[in-house]
């Protein structure tokens, strides 16, 4: 075999086997094999156990099957580690869909790698292959002194995952910080639909902007202010609770004003009973303020549910509730450029949503 044939042979091997070809000198690290929980973004990791789910096994019989299934999506979960490697490989298998008509594989079932160094975040584009085993290779990395953060997929589950570096390079997982998190209970918009990458979901952007841990309890189509999820939230000593469920509570038939009042009041009462010092931020629908959206029925539905929440917020304040805040549709500020379908934000909308929440967060905690 001459040199040219050898090169062609190696090229086709790379196409066939992906990162497996370069794994001979690679040491693979599985975060679930460590003595301590290394998966971050879980509300109650001690109860969940060592897996990639967002809810503990003992909640399975307490929530609706749809909520439980969505809790196995890894939205908002991430793994942090340190390495001096200039090439990082990741391989994993998924459960569920790989892509959606309005959301690419890179967001639904892909990964996202950032590094935090010198008070700034940098991002690494990966070379990816979506086969039975999904693989990402992050190459040509400068030697880092910071901490890498690997965000997991937004809309599928992860069976197993390994991070690989060459044998000559150091690698260690970073333990989760004990800082109080921001806990977000929401809909598909909070879960991450329709970001192009996991790190561009608005809760992830918010976490990086504030250097604050964030718990993502977004359940696509199923963010309905239900007691089992409020009970999970109430167990977390959080820095801030965000209730962003109005996009799933807009049906006048299923959720008339009195039903919304019942759910909002119950959620606020339970959270303030269990964690009286934690502020609560109620969020109106992110859509509905866009007069460039040529769908009057959709706009009216969005505005109606937001108007009801606004009314309920004022009622609660009038009743003497403290430490309660409101994020309005206008403050979020979506335009014709913000969504893929009039409701679910694209990357522009995700950034707008994150910046709006960040602004209110800084007002609450009197930060500049």
C-alpha positions in Angstrom: 0.0 0.0 0.0 1.6 3.3 -1.1 1.4 6.5 1.0 -1.6 7.9 -0.9 -3.6 4.7 -0.4 -2.6 4.7 3.3 -3.9 8.3 3.8 -7.2 7.4 2.0 -7.5 4.3 4.2 -7.1 6.3 7.4 -9.5 9.0 6.1 -12.2 6.4 5.6 -11.5 4.9 9.0 -12.1 8.3 10.6 -15.4 8.7 8.7 -16.5 5.2 9.8 -15.4 5.2 13.4 -15.3 8.9 14.4 -13.5 9.6 17.6 -13.1 5.9 18.3 -10.1 5.9 16.0 -8.3 8.3 18.3 -9.3 6.6 21.5 -6.3 4.3 21.7 -4.3 6.9 23.7 -7.4 8.4 25.4 -8.5 8.0 29.0 -12.2 8.1 29.4 -13.9 9.7 32.5 -17.5 8.9 33.5 -19.0 11.4 35.9 -21.4 8.8 37.3 -18.4 6.6 38.4 -17.0 9.2 40.8 -17.5 8.8 44.6 -19.5 12.0 44.7 -22.2 13.5 42.5 -20.6 15.4 39.7 -23.7 16.3 37.6 -24.7 19.9 38.4 -28.0 21.6 37.9 -30.1 19.0 39.8 -32.5 20.4 42.4 -31.9 17.6 45.0 -29.0 15.5 43.9 -28.9 13.4 47.0 -32.4 12.2 46.3 -32.0 11.8 42.6 -29.0 9.6 42.9 -26.3 9.0 40.3 -28.0 9.5 37.0 -28.9 12.2 34.5 -32.5 12.8 35.6 -33.8 16.0 37.1 -36.3 14.6 39.6 -35.8 11.9 42.3 -37.2 8.4 41.8 -39.7 8.9 44.7 -41.4 11.7 42.8 -42.3 9.4 39.9 -45.7 8.4 41.4 -46.4 12.0 42.4 -46.2 13.8 39.1 -48.0 13.1 35.8 -46.3 10.7 33.4 -45.7 13.5 31.0 -43.8 15.5 33.6 -41.8 12.4 34.7 -40.8 11.7 31.1 -39.7 15.3 30.6 -37.7 15.2 33.9 -35.5 12.7 32.2 -34.5 15.3 29.6 -31.2 16.8 30.8 -32.1 20.4 30.3 -30.0 22.7 32.5 -27.7 19.9 33.6 -23.9 20.3 33.2 -20.6 18.8 34.2 -17.5 20.9 35.2 -13.9 19.7 35.0 -10.3 20.9 34.7 -7.8 19.7 32.2 -4.7 20.9 30.5 -5.6 18.9 27.3 -5.8 20.7 24.0 -8.2 18.1 22.7 -11.3 16.9 24.5 -13.6 14.1 23.2 -17.0 13.3 24.5 -19.1 10.3 23.7 -22.6 9.5 24.9 -25.9 7.8 24.0 -29.3 9.4 24.2 -32.9 8.5 24.9 -35.6 10.2 22.9 -35.6 12.5 19.9 -32.5 13.8 18.2 -34.1 16.9 16.5 -37.4 18.7 15.9 -38.7 20.6 12.9 -38.1 23.9 14.6 -35.0 23.0 16.7 -31.8 21.5 15.5 -29.9 18.4 16.8 -27.2 20.6 18.3 -29.9 22.0 20.7 -32.2 19.0 21.2 -29.5 16.3 21.7 -26.2 18.1 21.4 -23.6 19.4 23.9 -22.1 22.8 24.6 -18.6 23.5 26.0 -17.6 26.7 27.8 -14.7 27.6 30.0 -14.6 30.2 32.8 -11.3 31.9 33.3 -10.3 35.4 34.4 -14.0 36.4 35.1 -15.0 35.7 31.5 -16.6 32.8 29.6 -15.2 31.5 26.4 -16.9 28.9 24.1 -15.5 26.0 22.1 -17.1 24.9 18.8 -17.2 21.1 18.6 -17.0 18.7 15.7 -20.0 16.4 16.2 -21.3 13.2 14.8 -24.9 12.1 15.6 -24.8 8.3 15.3 -25.9 5.6 17.7 -23.2 6.9 20.0 -23.0 10.7 19.7 -19.5 12.1 19.7 -18.1 15.6 20.0 -14.4 16.5 19.6 -13.2 19.9 20.9 -9.8 20.5 19.3 -7.1 23.1 19.1 -7.8 24.3 22.7 -5.4 26.6 24.4 -4.1 25.2 27.7 -6.6 26.3 30.2 -6.3 27.4 33.8 -10.0 27.8 34.2 -13.0 25.4 34.7 -14.7 23.8 31.8 -18.5 23.6 31.8 -20.1 20.9 29.6 -23.9 21.5 29.1 -26.0 18.4 28.4 -28.8 18.1 25.8 -32.0 20.1 26.2 -34.7 17.8 24.9 -33.5 14.2 25.3 -32.2 12.0 28.0 -28.6 10.7 28.4 -28.0 7.0 29.2 -24.2 7.3 29.7 -21.5 9.8 29.0 -17.7 9.8 29.0 -15.2 12.6 28.6 -11.8 11.6 27.1 -8.4 13.3 27.1 -5.0 12.0 26.0 -3.1 9.9 28.6 -0.4 12.5 29.0 -2.8 15.2 30.1 -4.4 15.8 33.5 -8.1 15.6 34.1 -10.3 16.1 37.2 -14.0 16.7 37.8 -15.1 19.8 39.7 -17.4 19.3 42.6 -20.7 21.3 42.5 -20.5 24.6 44.4 -22.6 24.9 47.6 -23.9 28.4 46.6 -27.6 28.8 46.7 -29.1 28.4 43.2 -31.8 30.2 41.2 -34.6 27.7 40.7 -36.8 28.1 37.6 -40.1 26.3 37.1 -41.4 26.8 33.6 -42.5 25.5 30.2 -40.7 24.6 27.0 -39.3 28.1 26.9 -37.5 27.6 30.2 -36.5 24.0 29.2 -34.7 25.5 26.2 -37.0 25.4 23.1 -35.8 26.5 20.7 -32.1 27.3 21.4 -29.6 26.1 18.8 -27.2 24.9 21.6 -27.8 23.9 25.2 -25.7 26.8 26.5 -28.0 29.3 24.8 -31.1 28.4 26.7 -32.0 31.5 28.7 -31.5 29.8 32.1 -28.0 28.8 31.1 -27.2 32.3 29.8 -28.5 33.7 33.1 -26.3 31.4 35.1 -23.2 32.4 33.2 -24.0 36.1 33.3 -24.5 36.0 37.1 -21.9 33.3 37.8 -24.7 31.7 39.7 -25.9 28.1 39.8 -29.3 27.6 38.1 -31.8 24.7 38.5 -33.9 24.3 35.3 -37.3 22.8 36.0 -38.8 23.6 32.6 -41.2 20.9 31.3 -42.3 21.4 27.7 -46.0 21.8 27.5 -46.3 20.9 31.2 -45.2 23.9 33.3 -48.5 24.2 35.2 -47.7 25.3 38.7 -48.4 21.8 40.1 -47.9 21.0 43.7 -45.4 18.1 43.3 -43.0 20.4 41.5 -43.6 23.3 44.0 -42.9 20.8 46.8 -39.5 19.9 45.1 -38.7 23.6 44.8 -39.6 24.3 48.4 -37.0 21.8 49.6 -34.2 23.8 47.9 -32.8 26.7 49.9 -32.6 28.9 46.8 -31.3 32.4 46.1 -34.4 33.1 44.0 -37.5 31.2 42.8 -38.8 32.0 39.3 -42.3 30.9 38.3 -42.5 31.1 34.6 -45.5 28.9 33.8 -48.0 31.3 32.2 -47.3 30.1 28.6 -48.8 26.7 29.6 -51.7 28.2 31.5 -53.3 30.3 28.8 -56.3 28.2 27.9 -59.5 30.1 29.1 -61.3 26.7 29.1 -58.8 24.7 31.1 -57.4 27.6 33.2 -59.9 30.3 33.8 -59.0 33.2 36.0 -60.1 31.4 39.2 -58.0 28.3 38.4 -55.0 30.6 37.8 -55.6 32.4 41.0 -55.8 29.0 42.9 -52.5 27.8 41.4 -50.5 31.1 41.7 -51.7 31.7 45.3 -50.9 28.0 46.3 -47.4 28.2 44.8 -46.6 31.5 46.5 -48.0 30.3 49.9 -46.1 27.0 49.8 -42.7 28.5 48.8 -43.0 31.3 51.3 -44.0 28.9 54.1 -41.0 26.7 53.5 -38.5 29.3 52.5 -39.7 32.6 53.8 -36.5 34.5 53.0 -36.3 33.5 49.3 -37.7 36.1 46.8 -40.2 34.9 44.2 -40.3 36.3 40.7 -43.5 35.8 38.8 -43.1 36.0 35.0 -45.7 37.0 32.4 -45.8 35.4 29.0 -42.7 36.3 27.0 -44.9 36.6 23.9 -47.8 39.0 23.3 -46.0 42.3 23.3 -45.0 41.9 19.7 -47.3 44.0 17.5 -45.2 42.9 14.5 -46.5 39.3 15.0 -49.3 39.0 12.5 -51.5 36.6 14.5 -54.1 38.5 16.5 -55.6 35.3 18.1 -52.2 34.2 19.4 -51.3 37.7 20.6 -54.6 38.0 22.4 -54.2 34.7 24.2 -50.7 35.6 25.4 -51.9 39.1 26.6 -54.9 37.7 28.4 -53.0 35.2 30.5 -50.3 37.8 31.3 -53.0 40.4 32.3 -54.5 37.8 34.7 -51.1 37.2 36.3 -50.5 40.9 36.6 -53.8 41.2 38.4 -53.0 38.3 40.7 -49.6 39.8 41.6 -51.2 43.1 42.5 -53.8 41.2 44.7 -51.0 39.4 46.5 -49.1 42.6 47.1 -52.3 44.3 48.4 -52.7 41.4 50.8 -49.3 42.2 52.3 -47.1 39.6 50.5 -43.5 40.6 50.7 -40.5 39.5 48.7 -42.7 39.0 45.6 -41.7 40.4 42.2 -43.1 40.5 38.7 -41.4 40.3 35.3 -43.6 41.8 32.6 -44.0 40.9 28.9 -42.9 44.4 28.0 -39.7 44.0 30.1 -38.8 40.8 28.3 -39.2 42.7 25.0 -39.6 40.2 22.3 -39.9 41.5 18.7 -40.5 39.9 15.3 -36.9 38.6 15.5 -37.2 36.8 18.8 -39.0 33.5 18.1 -39.1 30.6 15.6 -43.0 30.3 15.7 -44.3 33.3 17.6 -43.9 31.7 21.0 -40.6 29.7 21.3 -37.5 31.9 21.4 -34.7 31.5 19.0 -31.2 32.5 20.2 -32.0 36.2 20.0 -35.1 35.7 22.2 -33.2 33.5 24.6 -30.7 36.3 25.1 -33.5 38.9 25.5 -35.2 36.7 28.1 -32.0 36.1 30.1 -31.1 39.8 30.1 -34.6 40.8 31.3 -34.4 38.3 34.2 -30.9 39.4 35.0 -32.0 43.1 35.2 -34.8 42.2 37.7 -32.4 40.0 39.6 -30.0 42.9 40.1 -32.8 45.1 41.3 -34.0 42.5 43.8 -30.5 42.1 45.3 -29.4 45.7 44.8 -26.6 44.9 42.4 -25.1 47.2 39.8 
